[in-house]
């Protein structure tokens, strides 16, 4: 992970009520928070995933918001929002506006502020993520411990009506995790996490982990990338685009002068501040 939401930013998310917008009007801005809402209507249009579930369409627009009051008025085909703080009512509102909704969770790091943080034994907690003092890498070899926790999180995604899931931090083997993780360890864990999602009717995104794309593209329904323009890595996503799978891409620095190249490569791109609030500049 090169750049990502600071874990502490999630603490800025405020609790919201369960208000919903009617199907004929513009959805109102809500504050992200826990809670339940009305059952979601059928998921919006998009590209079917390999398993026949909703997935983002290649070239479609997207919004990624993990901090601040959740702005449901943003016009985007897909929204990527936090699994714990986003309500079922928020998901319902986004569906009524025609957007698919992606459930963000970290599959490869422990976050001290999460409601299930106490379920992770000390034995699976590694080094602190560089730049993110509230997070520690996980020992992904201990799938016996981690997969049931991730399954419970995905069950929360399903209960709230999400369409897809973004498991973050799935490249610990190339970072200083505190564990002797290998590429094979990472492949096994990522495939297992993807299977959890698909078994629950959720499409699943591969987050970064560029070196393993050729080995993982068939197990994931779309991809999410941070800063492939900055690091000259966007060509690595050819296996996804050639398979007709969306690549949702964000840059944090510079201007939108990368958009023509992004369009040529078939990416769905935008520019955002690193805090991952509501602000965005789509291509």
CORDA-V936936 format. One record per residue. RES is the residue in one small letter. SS is DSSP state (a for helix, b for strand, c for the rest). NEAR is the number of other C-alpha atoms within 10 Angstrom. Layout:
# CORDA-V936936
RES	SS	NEAR
RES	SS	NEAR
This chain:
# CORDA-V936936
x	c	17
x	c	10
x	c	13
x	c	15
x	c	16
x	c	18
x	a	21
x	a	16
x	a	14
x	a	19
x	a	13
x	a	13
x	c	21
x	c	17
x	c	16
x	c	19
x	c	16
x	c	16
x	c	17
x	c	19
x	c	18
x	c	13
x	c	14
x	c	8
x	c	9
x	c	14
x	c	22
x	c	18
x	c	15
x	c	23
x	c	21
x	c	27
x	c	23
x	c	20
x	c	17
x	c	16
x	c	19
x	c	17
x	c	13
x	c	19
x	c	14
x	c	13
x	c	21
x	c	20
x	c	15
x	c	18
x	b	18
x	b	15
x	c	22
x	c	16
x	c	15
x	c	13
x	c	18
x	b	23
x	b	30
x	c	33
x	c	23
x	c	19
x	c	19
x	c	18
x	c	20
x	b	26
x	b	29
x	b	22
x	b	23
x	c	25
x	c	25
x	c	18
x	c	19
x	c	25
x	c	19
x	c	24
x	c	15
x	c	19
x	c	15
x	c	18
x	c	22
x	b	26
x	b	25
x	b	19
x	b	25
x	b	25
x	c	25
x	c	20
x	c	23
x	c	28
x	c	28
x	a	28
x	a	26
x	a	37
x	a	32
x	a	30
x	a	28
x	a	30
x	a	26
x	a	23
x	c	23
x	c	19
x	c	27
x	b	28
x	b	29
x	b	28
x	b	28
x	b	26
x	b	20
x	b	17
x	c	22
x	c	24
x	b	25
x	b	24
x	b	19
x	c	15
x	c	14
x	c	13
x	c	9
x	c	13
x	a	12
x	a	11
x	a	10
x	c	15
x	c	10
x	a	9
x	a	9
x	a	19
x	b	19
x	b	18
x	b	16
x	b	18
x	b	20
x	c	15
x	c	11
x	b	14
x	b	14
x	b	15
x	b	23
x	b	21
x	b	27
x	b	26
x	c	24
x	c	25
x	c	18
x	c	13
x	a	16
x	a	9
x	a	15
x	a	21
x	a	17
x	a	12
x	a	17
x	a	20
x	a	17
x	a	13
x	a	20
x	a	25
x	a	17
x	a	16
x	a	29
x	a	20
x	a	13
x	a	25
x	c	27
x	c	30
x	c	27
x	b	31
x	b	27
x	b	26
x	b	23
x	b	20
x	c	22
x	c	24
x	c	22
x	a	25
x	a	21
x	a	14
x	c	15
x	c	15
x	c	22
x	c	17
x	c	18
x	c	11
x	c	18
x	c	12
x	a	14
x	a	12
x	a	17
x	a	21
x	a	19
x	a	14
x	a	21
x	a	24
x	a	16
x	a	14
x	a	24
x	a	22
x	a	18
x	a	20
x	a	24
x	a	21
x	a	12
x	c	15
x	c	17
x	c	30
x	b	29
x	b	29
x	b	29
x	b	27
x	b	22
x	c	22
x	c	22
x	a	18
x	a	12
x	a	17
x	a	21
x	a	13
x	a	11
x	a	20
x	a	18
x	a	14
x	a	21
x	c	25
x	c	31
x	b	28
x	b	25
x	b	21
x	b	25
x	b	21
x	c	19
x	c	19
x	c	18
x	c	13
x	c	9
x	c	9
x	c	13
x	a	21
x	a	13
x	a	15
x	a	24
x	a	17
x	a	16
x	a	23
x	a	19
x	a	11
x	c	12
x	c	16
x	c	27
x	c	26
x	b	29
x	b	27
x	b	21
x	b	26
x	b	22
x	c	18
x	c	13
x	c	10
x	c	11
x	a	15
x	a	9
x	a	16
x	a	18
x	a	11
x	a	12
x	a	21
x	a	13
x	a	8
x	a	17
x	c	23
x	c	29
x	b	24
x	b	27
x	b	23
x	b	21
x	c	21
x	c	15
x	c	14
x	c	19
x	c	20
x	c	20
x	c	19
x	c	15
x	c	18
x	b	14
x	b	16
x	c	16
